[in-house]
Amino acid sequence: MMVSVQSTQGLERRMEVQVPAARVEQAVDARLKDFSRTLRLKGFRPGKAPIKVVRQQFGSQIHREVVSELLRTSFTEAVTQEKLVPAAGPRIEPISMGEGEDLKYAAIFDVLPEIKLNGLDNLAVERPVATVSEADIDAMIENLRKQRPNWKSVTRTARNGDRVIVDFVGTIDGASFDGSKAEGARIVLGEGRMLPEFERGLVGQEPGAEVPVEIRFPDDYHGKAVAGKTALFQIKVKAVEEAEAPALDEAFCAAFGVAEGGIEKLRQDVADNMRRELEQTVRVKLKSQALDRLLAANPLELPASLVEAQIRDLQIEAARRMGVREASKIPPREPFVEAAKRRVALGLLVSEILKSQKIQLDRARVNARLEEIVSTYDNPQEIMQAYRDNREAMSQIHSLVMEEQAVDWLLERAKVTDKPTTFKELTNFGS
């Protein structure tokens, strides 16, 4: 097998591979013999058709199958022979693939960059240090009260934060449409669950008011039938209600899963959750700093194919969050380029740490991560089994745990300086 390699641009390589016709023909002959053993052809006993007849009828098909297989195996052999490490699968350009000819093709692919880790001896990070105070717990309890308000009817005009109960009927060019009518709809002004023009039309209205509101649906509105169109809504305000924080009683505690122990038990649970959040936030900030320092000390030339693949993944993630299902409406690539480059670079650097330090997957941490994930479900054992049966899901968990282990290895060698702060500042609570 003949192989030649050219550097085209950056990390891209063009590798031409030539597989002798004799090797191709040998593989075709072997495949035909195997195929003929179980072949049923009219006029012949099963598996007894002459090879010549089998070749006449199926030779071209078998040749295509053999060529497809040889493309894979010869590419692997060639990169091994040339000591190349592809970053991703190749793009194949056929040169010669006909029957009776040498198999010749060009494989275009990126190789992984050489990595020599730098800056690890001078890695320095700041560790935020904070505690959960009684005042922090008070503020969190108050926040929980605001999340579960009691609603009290008032006779004044509506303002942001109030809940209004309305009947409405909407029309477009005099005709109703899907979702154009409701009775007793409850709308909290300022939550943004309705279109802004709809909510603005209710601010300043009092119980009993009837008000027309004109709304233009956005061009990208999820309801395609009304997207870009203008509707007229006739709205009747049946009631205006203002939020009233609930009393800190047994009923309030029960709403948060506290059956016994009252407010003291609720405060203890809240404090425990806040401390867990604090611990996780500190961990995230340390990890971010460590990876930032690692990246700054080790600039890399990146394989374009990996960056493009990561950009596509980020575009698809964003589209899913936005509820976009049409390919034509996927967000443009430009906003994701820098994030994709960072992901690829960190992935390569973390992989080098794992490889150079011979770090093995910590199965106990995998199990702990699984326990953490399924703990929020009503049927944790069933969900855990579903995860274990899903190879892709488990692969993602393994990758996360391996990254955590690499970050731990970095932080063990870093110079860590404590920086006093507060729970509010560190978690952005209340902002």
Secondary structure, 3 states (H helix, E strand, C coil): CEEEEEECCCCEEEEEEEECHHHHHHHHHHHHHHHHHHCCCCCCCCCCCCHHHHHHHHHHHHHHHHHHHHHHHHHHHHHHHCCCCECCCCEEEEEECCCCCCEEEEEEEEECCCCCCCCHHHCEEEEEECCCCHHHHHHHHHHHHHHCCEEEEECCCCCCCCEEEEEEEEEECCECCCCCEEEEEEEECCCCCCCHHHHHHHCCCCCCCEEEEEEECCCCCCCCCCCCCEEEEEEEEEEEEEEECCCCCHHHHHHCCCCCCHHHHHHHHHHHHHHHHHHHHHHHHHHHHHHHHHHHHCCCCCCHHHHHHHHHHHHHHHHHHHCCCCHHHCCCCHHHHHHHHHHHHHHHHHHHHHHHCCCCCCHHHHHHHHHHHHCCCCCHHHHHHHHHHCHHHHHHHHHHHHHHHHHHHHHHHCEEEEEECCHHHHHCCCC
